[in-house]
Amino acid sequence: MKKALVCGAGGFIGGHLVKKLKRENYWVRGVDIKEPEFATTQADEFLLLDLREEANCKAALTLPDDTFDEVYQLAADMGGMGFIHSSETEIMRNSALINIHMVDQASKMGASRYLFSSSACVYRNMQPGERALTEDEAYPAFPDNEYGWEKLYAERMALAYMRNQGMGVRIARFQNCFGPEGTWDGGREKAPAAICRKVASAEDGGVIDVWGDGTAIRAYTYVDDLVDGVFVLMQSDCREPVTIGTTEFTTVAEMVYKIIKASGKKISMNHIEGPVGVQARILSKDRIHSLGWRAKYSFEEGISKTYSWIEEQVKNLE
Ligand code: NAD
């Protein structure tokens, strides 16, 4: 039985990844600074550790007489655009410390493979109508926020460990993941979850605020598809960064319309100023497709499951 360590297993994607690895018959240890918030972990073992501390990274990687076959590094000080723009120093410090110590300890402790969860935020701003950027076109680098710069640094550090220390490294750049059991309020939520919450909380016939004019272009990837992609990449021989995401590109306004449709309510949008992020992210998925992965869920299919889950959370609060 293969052994996997999932760092950030108390979080949204980490929690879903643990379930995926259990379905694939792995023995899984999950680690996080907090208990899973929305679901009981399916990990065989769950450790509460602050991975900014080197000794805790070592403890996370320690097994009696054995080493981990696969380490999935998803722990990060993380949130949507509101958080990314208001918490630059926390992101730069906390996530960098986690990544510096985890990759170093994983290499020293003899982990066979190490996957780093990077982000579409490593790419530059784009304009609608531009052709899709390949992974190599993250350079010359010009991310529009500090979160993207930290991810790029951590990618480069992991790749240096692969070249110099011989550890197998995989780099996954996630593009806008959404789904049930993700952060949906409190300031760290991402756009689809925030809109689901606003729609679920609104009266039928009401109005919701939407940041920006709705023309920004995104590709929202359903979490089950994303963790399947992560698994495919980990098993592959691909040593280059890989963008994982759907090829269904949509405007923010279309995303909001589809959420309103899923709710069955009549709601209108009030566009207000807010931290929208880049104007467009149009990224090639050819590399992940070449590994045999394709997104299975349309946005409408994924959001209907996500909306139902967030609606239930909102009702539970009332
Ligand atoms: P999340 O916030 O739900 O999960 C991150 C987890 O890391 C949290 O549970 C958090 O408690 C944990 N963590 C933070 N600091 C820690 C510390 N010091 N020690 C141990 N654990 C710590 O976010 P997510 O959406 O599941 O993201 C997972 C990874 O994917 C992150 O690296 C994120 O940057 C990356 N990513 C996510 C998206 C997305 O759309 N959700 C997009 C691109 C990249």
Boltz pocket constraint, residues with backbone or C-beta under 6 A from the ligand:
constraints:
  - pocket:
      binder: B
      contacts: [[A, 7], [A, 8], [A, 9], [A, 10], [A, 11], [A, 12], [A, 13], [A, 14], [A, 31], [A, 32], [A, 33], [A, 34], [A, 49], [A, 50], [A, 51], [A, 52], [A, 73], [A, 74], [A, 75], [A, 76], [A, 77], [A, 78], [A, 79], [A, 94], [A, 98], [A, 117], [A, 118], [A, 119], [A, 120], [A, 173], [A, 174], [A, 175], [A, 176], [A, 177], [A, 178], [A, 183], [A, 190]]
      max_distance: 6.0
